[in-house]
Amino acid sequence: MVYIAAVGITTVIFGIGSLLLISRARNKLTDGSIRRFMDNFAICLAFIVTFSVWQTLRDIYQVGGTFNGQTTYLSYPEYIFIIFAYIAFIITSFRTQKISEEFGFRDVGKKISQLMKPEQKIAVPAPSRQAAEPKQEELQSKKVIAAKKSRTGKKKNAKKK
């Protein structure tokens, strides 16, 4: 009996710790669908923690359970907590489906995974000599521009004299 109580107390401690972590994470999120999901998840966890607290207290004080093969009234709250937890899980699953529709990256994810396959390496062309060296046409046009500038410069100097 002591071992069952120890397991129950440990479960309650972990549950309360999880609720605290969810609360801290929720406070850092902005309003939106992910924050609503965290709220729903916290409600599910709260019902499970409440169930664990009730069952642990019942085991510590050795009350409830069955009496002459019949379930006593102290067992009914356990059932209610679990039923509400499952209802909350159904609602959370529905909202998770809505989030997946909102942020659904299935199509994009398939394309990314196809691009990232190891057998399909992306070939990056090596720089060619043509790209590195200036083209002949460019060199000629630069020479023509330089020649025109030098002629106009000579003409201006001649007019000044």
C-alpha positions as CSV (number, residue, x, y, z in Angstrom):
1,M,0.0,0.0,0.0
2,V,2.9,2.4,0.7
3,Y,4.3,1.7,-2.7
4,I,1.0,2.7,-4.4
5,A,0.9,5.9,-2.4
6,A,4.5,6.7,-3.3
7,V,3.8,6.2,-7.0
8,G,0.6,8.3,-6.7
9,I,2.5,11.1,-5.0
10,T,5.2,11.0,-7.6
11,T,2.6,11.1,-10.4
12,V,1.0,14.1,-8.8
13,I,4.3,15.9,-8.5
14,F,5.1,15.3,-12.2
15,G,1.6,16.4,-13.2
16,I,1.8,19.7,-11.3
17,G,5.3,20.3,-12.7
18,S,4.0,19.7,-16.2
19,L,1.1,22.2,-15.5
20,L,3.7,24.8,-14.4
21,L,5.8,24.3,-17.5
22,I,2.8,24.6,-19.7
23,S,1.8,27.8,-18.0
24,R,5.2,29.3,-18.5
25,A,5.3,28.3,-22.1
26,R,1.8,29.6,-22.7
27,N,2.7,33.0,-21.2
28,K,5.5,33.4,-23.8
29,L,3.2,32.8,-26.8
30,T,1.1,35.4,-28.5
31,D,-2.6,35.0,-29.0
32,G,-3.3,32.5,-31.7
33,S,-4.1,28.9,-32.5
34,I,-1.0,27.5,-30.9
35,R,-1.8,29.2,-27.6
36,R,-5.4,27.9,-27.8
37,F,-3.9,24.4,-28.3
38,M,-1.7,24.9,-25.2
39,D,-4.8,25.9,-23.2
40,N,-6.7,22.8,-24.3
41,F,-3.7,20.6,-23.5
42,A,-3.5,22.2,-20.1
43,I,-7.1,21.4,-19.4
44,C,-6.6,17.8,-20.4
45,L,-3.6,17.6,-18.1
46,A,-5.5,19.3,-15.3
47,F,-8.2,16.7,-15.4
48,I,-5.6,13.9,-15.3
49,V,-3.8,15.5,-12.4
50,T,-7.0,16.0,-10.5
51,F,-7.8,12.3,-11.1
52,S,-4.3,11.4,-9.8
53,V,-4.7,13.6,-6.7
54,W,-8.2,12.1,-6.0
55,Q,-6.9,8.5,-6.4
56,T,-3.8,9.2,-4.3
57,L,-5.7,10.7,-1.5
58,R,-8.2,7.8,-1.6
59,D,-5.3,5.3,-1.5
60,I,-3.5,7.1,1.4
61,Y,-6.6,7.3,3.5
62,Q,-7.7,3.8,2.4
63,V,-11.2,4.9,1.6
64,G,-13.5,4.3,-1.4
65,G,-12.9,1.7,-4.0
66,T,-15.1,-1.4,-3.6
67,F,-17.1,-2.6,-0.6
68,N,-18.4,-6.1,-0.8
69,G,-17.8,-6.2,-4.5
70,Q,-19.7,-2.9,-5.2
71,T,-18.2,0.4,-6.1
72,T,-18.6,3.1,-3.5
73,Y,-19.5,6.7,-4.1
74,L,-15.9,7.8,-3.6
75,S,-15.0,6.2,-6.9
76,Y,-17.4,8.2,-9.0
77,P,-15.4,11.4,-9.1
78,E,-12.5,9.4,-10.6
79,Y,-14.7,8.4,-13.5
80,I,-16.0,11.9,-13.9
81,F,-12.4,13.3,-14.1
82,I,-11.3,10.7,-16.6
83,I,-14.5,11.3,-18.7
84,F,-13.8,15.0,-18.8
85,A,-10.2,14.4,-19.7
86,Y,-11.2,12.3,-22.7
87,I,-13.7,14.9,-23.8
88,A,-11.0,17.5,-23.5
89,F,-8.7,15.3,-25.5
90,I,-11.3,15.0,-28.3
91,I,-11.7,18.8,-28.4
92,T,-7.9,19.2,-28.4
93,S,-7.5,16.7,-31.2
94,F,-10.2,18.6,-33.2
95,R,-8.3,21.9,-32.7
96,T,-5.0,20.2,-33.6
97,Q,-6.7,19.2,-36.9
98,K,-7.6,22.9,-37.5
99,I,-4.1,24.0,-36.7
100,S,-2.7,21.4,-39.3
101,E,-5.1,22.9,-41.9
102,E,-3.9,26.4,-41.0
103,F,-0.2,25.6,-41.0
104,G,-0.3,22.6,-43.3
105,F,3.0,22.2,-45.0
106,R,2.5,18.8,-46.4
107,D,2.9,19.8,-50.1
108,V,5.8,22.1,-49.4
109,G,7.4,19.4,-47.2
110,K,7.2,16.8,-50.0
111,K,9.0,19.2,-52.3
112,I,11.6,20.0,-49.8
113,S,12.2,16.3,-49.0
114,Q,12.6,15.6,-52.7
115,L,15.2,18.3,-53.0
116,M,17.1,17.1,-50.0
117,K,17.4,13.4,-51.1
118,P,21.1,12.4,-51.0
119,E,21.1,10.8,-54.5
120,Q,19.9,14.0,-56.1
121,K,22.8,16.3,-55.7
122,I,22.3,19.7,-57.1
123,A,25.0,20.5,-59.6
124,V,26.5,23.9,-59.4
125,P,28.2,24.9,-62.6
126,A,31.8,25.8,-62.3
127,P,32.6,29.3,-63.5
128,S,33.7,29.2,-67.1
129,R,36.6,31.1,-68.6
130,Q,34.2,33.1,-70.7
131,A,32.4,34.4,-67.6
132,A,35.7,35.3,-66.0
133,E,37.3,37.0,-69.0
134,P,35.7,40.1,-70.5
135,K,34.2,39.5,-73.9
136,Q,35.9,40.9,-77.0
137,E,32.9,43.1,-77.8
138,E,33.0,44.7,-74.4
139,L,36.7,45.5,-74.8
140,Q,36.2,47.1,-78.2
141,S,33.3,49.2,-77.0
142,K,35.4,50.4,-74.0
143,K,38.3,51.3,-76.4
144,V,35.9,53.2,-78.7
145,I,34.5,55.2,-75.7
146,A,38.0,55.9,-74.5
147,A,39.0,57.1,-77.9
148,K,36.0,59.4,-78.2
149,K,36.8,60.9,-74.8
150,S,40.4,61.5,-75.8
151,R,39.4,63.2,-79.1
152,T,36.9,65.5,-77.4
153,G,39.5,66.3,-74.8
154,K,42.0,67.3,-77.6
155,K,39.4,69.4,-79.3
156,K,38.5,71.3,-76.1
157,N,42.2,71.9,-75.4
158,A,42.7,73.2,-78.9
159,K,39.8,75.6,-78.7
160,K,41.1,77.0,-75.4
161,K,44.5,77.9,-77.0
